[in-house]
Amino acid sequence: LHGREHSFPTRRSSDLSMYAVYHGPHGLKRIAERVARYTGILRAGLLHLGYTAGHHDTAFDTIAFNTGAQTDRIAQRARDHGANLRTAWGQWLCLSLDETSTRDDVQLLWRIFAQDGQALPDFDALDASTDTLIPAALRRNSAFLTHPVFNTHHSETEMLRRSEEHTS
């Protein structure tokens, strides 16, 4: 493919395929389960802080909360702490987690949303009592990425060796 308009999509799909090869099906499942779990814990903590969840009771990595008249204040606090929240529908904030999100990130978001002096939720207690927000009917139970390439090259050395095999 030639031309600028084709370079990004081609590069992006190549990056994604290498991500899948590197992590394999077990690694991708572990990453997805962790993201979904942290999203559920984040949501439970924000409910504990008194916010109203909306639109959906299910989620994978993104949740939305009605923050009412506090929306601008919370969004500014997020920016002040280096967090990027999306404002939607005037009085809602949307939060997304990904594979780089940590317990500290979840707790930072709780601090951003908490009123001054308000006690923060207990991460460990919520971790022990909160289930994923993905409905059972939508959870994958079938095998995926079954080709050997997705199950054999999980180190940087193996990835480089494979890359060199295809370029020589």
C-alpha positions as a Markdown table, in Angstrom:
| # | Residue | x | y | z |
|---|---|---|---|---|
| 1 | Leu | 0.0 | 0.0 | 0.0 |
| 2 | His | 1.2 | 3.5 | -0.8 |
| 3 | Gly | 0.1 | 6.8 | 0.3 |
| 4 | Arg | -0.3 | 8.5 | 3.7 |
| 5 | Glu | -4.0 | 7.5 | 4.1 |
| 6 | His | -3.1 | 3.8 | 4.1 |
| 7 | Ser | 0.0 | 3.9 | 6.3 |
| 8 | Phe | -1.7 | 4.4 | 9.7 |
| 9 | Pro | -4.4 | 1.7 | 9.3 |
| 10 | Thr | -1.8 | -0.8 | 8.0 |
| 11 | Arg | 0.6 | 0.0 | 10.8 |
| 12 | Arg | -2.1 | -0.1 | 13.4 |
| 13 | Ser | -3.3 | -3.6 | 12.3 |
| 14 | Ser | 0.3 | -4.8 | 12.2 |
| 15 | Asp | 0.8 | -3.5 | 15.8 |
| 16 | Leu | -2.4 | -5.2 | 17.0 |
| 17 | Ser | -1.5 | -8.5 | 15.4 |
| 18 | Met | 1.9 | -8.4 | 17.1 |
| 19 | Tyr | 0.3 | -7.6 | 20.4 |
| 20 | Ala | -1.9 | -10.7 | 20.0 |
| 21 | Val | 1.1 | -12.8 | 19.0 |
| 22 | Tyr | 3.1 | -11.6 | 22.0 |
| 23 | His | 0.4 | -12.0 | 24.7 |
| 24 | Gly | -1.3 | -15.0 | 23.2 |
| 25 | Pro | -4.9 | -16.0 | 24.1 |
| 26 | His | -4.1 | -16.6 | 27.8 |
| 27 | Gly | -2.4 | -13.3 | 28.1 |
| 28 | Leu | -5.1 | -11.4 | 26.3 |
| 29 | Lys | -7.8 | -13.1 | 28.5 |
| 30 | Arg | -5.8 | -12.2 | 31.7 |
| 31 | Ile | -5.5 | -8.6 | 30.6 |
| 32 | Ala | -9.2 | -8.3 | 29.6 |
| 33 | Glu | -10.4 | -9.9 | 32.9 |
| 34 | Arg | -8.2 | -7.5 | 34.9 |
| 35 | Val | -9.5 | -4.4 | 33.0 |
| 36 | Ala | -13.1 | -5.6 | 33.4 |
| 37 | Arg | -12.5 | -6.3 | 37.1 |
| 38 | Tyr | -10.9 | -2.9 | 37.8 |
| 39 | Thr | -13.8 | -1.3 | 35.9 |
| 40 | Gly | -16.3 | -3.0 | 38.2 |
| 41 | Ile | -14.3 | -2.0 | 41.3 |
| 42 | Leu | -14.1 | 1.6 | 40.1 |
| 43 | Arg | -17.9 | 1.7 | 39.5 |
| 44 | Ala | -18.6 | 0.2 | 42.9 |
| 45 | Gly | -16.4 | 2.8 | 44.6 |
| 46 | Leu | -18.1 | 5.7 | 42.8 |
| 47 | Leu | -21.5 | 4.3 | 43.8 |
| 48 | His | -20.1 | 4.2 | 47.4 |
| 49 | Leu | -19.1 | 7.9 | 47.1 |
| 50 | Gly | -22.7 | 8.7 | 46.2 |
| 51 | Tyr | -22.7 | 9.1 | 42.5 |
| 52 | Thr | -25.4 | 7.7 | 40.2 |
| 53 | Ala | -24.3 | 5.3 | 37.4 |
| 54 | Gly | -26.4 | 5.5 | 34.3 |
| 55 | His | -27.1 | 4.3 | 30.9 |
| 56 | His | -25.9 | 0.7 | 31.5 |
| 57 | Asp | -25.3 | -1.8 | 34.3 |
| 58 | Thr | -22.9 | -3.6 | 32.1 |
| 59 | Ala | -19.5 | -2.6 | 31.0 |
| 60 | Phe | -16.1 | -3.7 | 29.9 |
| 61 | Asp | -13.7 | -0.8 | 30.3 |
| 62 | Thr | -15.9 | 2.4 | 30.2 |
| 63 | Ile | -18.4 | 3.7 | 32.7 |
| 64 | Ala | -20.5 | 6.9 | 32.9 |
| 65 | Phe | -21.7 | 8.7 | 36.0 |
| 66 | Asn | -24.1 | 11.5 | 36.5 |
| 67 | Thr | -22.1 | 14.2 | 38.3 |
| 68 | Gly | -24.7 | 16.9 | 38.1 |
| 69 | Ala | -23.6 | 20.4 | 39.1 |
| 70 | Gln | -20.2 | 19.0 | 40.1 |
| 71 | Thr | -19.2 | 18.0 | 36.6 |
| 72 | Asp | -17.0 | 21.0 | 35.9 |
| 73 | Arg | -15.3 | 20.8 | 39.3 |
| 74 | Ile | -14.6 | 17.1 | 39.0 |
| 75 | Ala | -13.4 | 17.5 | 35.4 |
| 76 | Gln | -11.0 | 20.2 | 36.5 |
| 77 | Arg | -9.7 | 18.2 | 39.4 |
| 78 | Ala | -9.1 | 15.3 | 37.0 |
| 79 | Arg | -7.1 | 17.6 | 34.7 |
| 80 | Asp | -5.1 | 18.9 | 37.7 |
| 81 | His | -4.2 | 15.3 | 38.6 |
| 82 | Gly | -3.3 | 14.3 | 35.0 |
| 83 | Ala | -6.5 | 12.2 | 34.5 |
| 84 | Asn | -8.4 | 12.5 | 31.3 |
| 85 | Leu | -12.2 | 12.2 | 31.7 |
| 86 | Arg | -14.8 | 12.8 | 29.0 |
| 87 | Thr | -17.7 | 15.1 | 29.7 |
| 88 | Ala | -20.9 | 13.9 | 28.1 |
| 89 | Trp | -24.6 | 14.9 | 28.0 |
| 90 | Gly | -23.8 | 18.0 | 30.0 |
| 91 | Gln | -23.7 | 16.5 | 33.5 |
| 92 | Trp | -22.0 | 13.2 | 33.0 |
| 93 | Leu | -18.4 | 12.1 | 33.2 |
| 94 | Cys | -17.1 | 9.0 | 31.4 |
| 95 | Leu | -14.2 | 7.0 | 32.6 |
| 96 | Ser | -12.2 | 4.4 | 30.7 |
| 97 | Leu | -9.6 | 2.0 | 32.0 |
| 98 | Asp | -7.1 | 0.0 | 29.9 |
| 99 | Glu | -4.3 | -2.6 | 30.3 |
| 100 | Thr | -2.0 | 0.0 | 31.9 |
| 101 | Ser | -4.5 | 1.0 | 34.6 |
| 102 | Thr | -3.5 | 0.2 | 38.2 |
| 103 | Arg | -5.0 | 0.1 | 41.7 |
| 104 | Asp | -3.4 | 3.5 | 42.2 |
| 105 | Asp | -5.2 | 4.8 | 39.2 |
| 106 | Val | -8.6 | 3.6 | 40.5 |
| 107 | Gln | -7.9 | 5.1 | 43.9 |
| 108 | Leu | -6.8 | 8.4 | 42.3 |
| 109 | Leu | -10.1 | 8.5 | 40.4 |
| 110 | Trp | -11.9 | 8.0 | 43.7 |
| 111 | Arg | -10.0 | 10.9 | 45.3 |
| 112 | Ile | -10.9 | 13.1 | 42.3 |
| 113 | Phe | -14.6 | 12.3 | 42.7 |
| 114 | Ala | -14.7 | 12.4 | 46.5 |
| 115 | Gln | -15.9 | 15.4 | 48.4 |
| 116 | Asp | -13.2 | 17.1 | 50.6 |
| 117 | Gly | -12.8 | 15.0 | 53.7 |
| 118 | Gln | -15.0 | 12.1 | 52.4 |
| 119 | Ala | -13.7 | 8.6 | 53.2 |
| 120 | Leu | -12.6 | 6.7 | 50.2 |
| 121 | Pro | -13.8 | 3.2 | 49.4 |
| 122 | Asp | -11.7 | 0.2 | 50.5 |
| 123 | Phe | -10.2 | -1.3 | 47.3 |
| 124 | Asp | -9.6 | -4.7 | 48.9 |
| 125 | Ala | -13.1 | -5.0 | 50.3 |
| 126 | Leu | -14.6 | -4.1 | 46.9 |
| 127 | Asp | -12.2 | -6.4 | 45.1 |
| 128 | Ala | -13.5 | -9.3 | 47.3 |
| 129 | Ser | -17.2 | -8.4 | 46.8 |
| 130 | Thr | -17.4 | -7.0 | 43.3 |
| 131 | Asp | -18.1 | -9.1 | 40.2 |
| 132 | Thr | -17.3 | -8.1 | 36.6 |
| 133 | Leu | -19.8 | -6.0 | 34.8 |
| 134 | Ile | -19.7 | -8.2 | 31.7 |
| 135 | Pro | -22.9 | -10.3 | 31.6 |
| 136 | Ala | -22.3 | -14.1 | 31.6 |
| 137 | Ala | -24.0 | -14.5 | 28.3 |
| 138 | Leu | -21.4 | -12.2 | 26.7 |
| 139 | Arg | -18.3 | -13.8 | 28.2 |
| 140 | Arg | -16.3 | -15.8 | 25.8 |
| 141 | Asn | -16.1 | -19.5 | 26.5 |
| 142 | Ser | -14.8 | -20.7 | 23.1 |
| 143 | Ala | -11.2 | -21.0 | 22.1 |
| 144 | Phe | -9.6 | -18.1 | 20.2 |
| 145 | Leu | -6.2 | -17.3 | 18.6 |
| 146 | Thr | -5.7 | -21.1 | 18.2 |
| 147 | His | -3.1 | -20.9 | 15.4 |
| 148 | Pro | 0.4 | -21.9 | 16.8 |
| 149 | Val | 1.9 | -18.5 | 16.1 |
| 150 | Phe | -0.3 | -17.1 | 18.9 |
| 151 | Asn | 0.8 | -19.8 | 21.3 |
| 152 | Thr | 4.6 | -20.0 | 20.8 |
| 153 | His | 6.1 | -16.5 | 20.6 |
| 154 | His | 5.7 | -14.8 | 23.9 |
| 155 | Ser | 9.1 | -13.2 | 24.5 |
| 156 | Glu | 10.9 | -10.3 | 22.8 |
| 157 | Thr | 13.6 | -12.7 | 21.7 |
| 158 | Glu | 11.1 | -15.1 | 20.1 |
| 159 | Met | 9.3 | -12.1 | 18.4 |
| 160 | Leu | 12.6 | -10.8 | 17.0 |
| 161 | Arg | 13.6 | -14.2 | 15.8 |
| 162 | Arg | 10.2 | -14.6 | 14.0 |
| 163 | Ser | 10.5 | -11.2 | 12.5 |
| 164 | Glu | 14.0 | -11.9 | 11.2 |
| 165 | Glu | 12.8 | -15.2 | 9.7 |
| 166 | His | 10.2 | -13.3 | 7.6 |
| 167 | Thr | 12.5 | -10.6 | 6.5 |
| 168 | Ser | 15.4 | -12.8 | 5.3 |
